[in-house]
Amino acid sequence: LSEVAYSQSTGQKEQLSRCLQRGIRRVQDLCKVLQLPTVFEETAVSYFQRALQHPSFHLVSLEKKELLGGCCVFVTCRQHSWPLTMGTICSLLYAKQELFASVYLSLQKELGLSVPALSLGDLVKTHLNSFRVFQHAADIPAPFVEDKEKMVARTMQIVELASETWLVTGRHPIPIVTAAAFLSWQSLQPAARLTCTLARFCKLAGVDLPPPAHLRLKELLEILLRMASQLTWLRVFNMDKKTVVKHIGDLLQHRIFLLKNAFCLEDGEEQRAVALDKGCPGSPPAAGGAAQEEGCPSEGKRQREGGPRPLLPPCLINPRKRLRTAAPSASDSAITGDEAISDSEIEQYLRSPEEIRAFRKAKAW
Amino acid sequence: FKDDLSTSPQLFTHMSPYDVDLPIQTTEDVLFGSQLNQPKELPTDFSSVDLSFLPDITQDNKEQNLSEDGNEMQKELDESMSRNEDSSIFMDESGLSYADATQPSPEASGACPPLTPMTPMTPVTPASESSGIVPQLQNIVSTVNLACKLDLKNIALHARNAEYNPKRFAAVIMRIREPRTTALIFSSGKMVCTGAKSEEQSRLAARKYARVVQKLGFPAKFLDFKIQNMVGSCDVRFPIRLEGLVLTHQQFSSYEPELFPGLIYRMVKPRIVLLIFVSGKVVLTGAKERSEIYEAFENIYPILKGFKKAS
């Protein structure tokens, strides 16, 4: 009777397949790279084990299994309000976002996991951590360096403003944070920074400039301009998207009051009806929609003058021209499915002998 | 009651909402796998069954409804069965129930009689307290068995409206103008028809494709026509705070703006997936019958209204 190691006699290692072992190691490595608390690692590993046992994941490709580990880490982070974005995980795993997305959605569904929404506030703090403008460096002009606390606080306020004015719902969060960070940075020292573009700012800060950020910036400025039009002492100035930046501090301070006055916050349905109204007679008057009295708030163009515009998501303010699928016509609805099918109708879909000959010659079937 | 009933197992036909047009090859086998286990037992005791889904019975249509009841019942029970977590139970029972099949269903029969409508053809008139909005059907996916082996290369050569790239996809892609649809025709003789705006149009289109195949010289039949998925859409006409909805309906909702701008709502009864967007537009999918789409929308409308004035 020789000595047997505990792990050998209990078959601990044998119980776990090599695939599972490798997967668990990967999850643990990921947690270490992200410097997550130990409890996260345990949770992620347990999700991973549960998932792999589930019939939907048991037989998926190795590629998907690798992503599965990342998904488990991602879910764990979200459940602990640790602001990890999918973009980050995907880049760590060198994964295609579409594939990650499908694995993530399956995981959420099959394991019945409840994943809390990404906290924007936390995201702001984490994302700003990677900006390089908080410390003096050789390539950063002195007036561009900013105090981190101030910038985080102001960025949060701008992101909240964006959220209240429908700029956040349905949109990717990072570009909004980037645009908000840029505006907050500019507004803290406008004199020196107004000439700096978003692109240059991102380059200096050492962060990526996501393509939607330009559009988010534009939308934010439009909101701020509308709010500025309600501040009596600012009405004297001819505000544009450059000059309004100087007053962001004030605008944020009084934002509740300004939002109420700059936009009609009442019945969403009426607002939409008016916004999309093409001036047909008998349209319902919107509450406080003085600017809409012309009847046609020209799609795509902003109403600079006049009263408040409805507070709506941009996709409703500027509806893109879309093919209107015609409502089923009377003849369509009358179809029973049993109609006779004429020979001629079918024959139009068949090639003539000459065609076949020509096709054969061309394709050498 | 429902536990006693030994019905056929429903192989979980997972049609994700985004796959409505081009299912991958393996889907075909899953779809037709479930067709083989059609025989159902009709329960004789209705006392504990929820009949609220049935249309109102008047003197005139009473007789008609009695025959439709059975089919509706089977569908309702099948739905609830497939929703059960432990599908393995049904795998075992299938061996027992198979031999007991007494209720012939139109789908199992070899002939193809004119399809008895399972639901009323006209949309259910909304009750006075309902939304007053009727979702519009946008896409119907159906399948049919032509019941003969097909030479796809031959079809692609002789048909004008056919596309065939065997390296890319193992089926002929055929299109007709009226009803404007697309068909995937497999060498096994199975066919998928997509793009129609109503069940009847889907059936008419499928019949036309079958006729094309017949004219090309194949002994095509028209067996087991079945609507597999229906997609509808509508507009509630007010913006929706998706962040709020995902908080209050966490167990049904998935809202990941990093992935997709809409909120994915998986309704349990009826088993429909809804895509809800900030603009107030709603897409409903996963239905086998149009009543499920209407019912799902009527269920979601009051919930969405709750998020209307959240600014």
Interface residues (C-beta under 8 A of the other chain):
Chain A: T85 M86 G87 Q97 A101 Y104 L105 Q108 K109 S114 V115 P116 A117 L118 S163 E164 W166 V168 T169 G170 R171 H172 P173 L265 D267 G268 E269 R272 A273 L311 L312 P313 C315 L316 T325 A327 P328 D332 S333 I335 T336 G337 D338 E339 I341 D343 E345 I346 E347 Q348 Y349 L350 R351 E355 I356 F359 R360 W365
Chain B: P114 L115 Q136 L137 Q138 K153 L157 H158 A159 R160 N161 I176 P179 K197 S198 E199 E200 Q201 S202 R203 L204 R207 K208 R211 V212 K215 L216 R237 F238 P239 I240 R241 L242 E243 V246 L247 Q250 Q251 S254 Y255 E256 P257 E258 L259 F260 P261 G262 I264 R266 F277 V278 S279 G280 K308 K309 S311
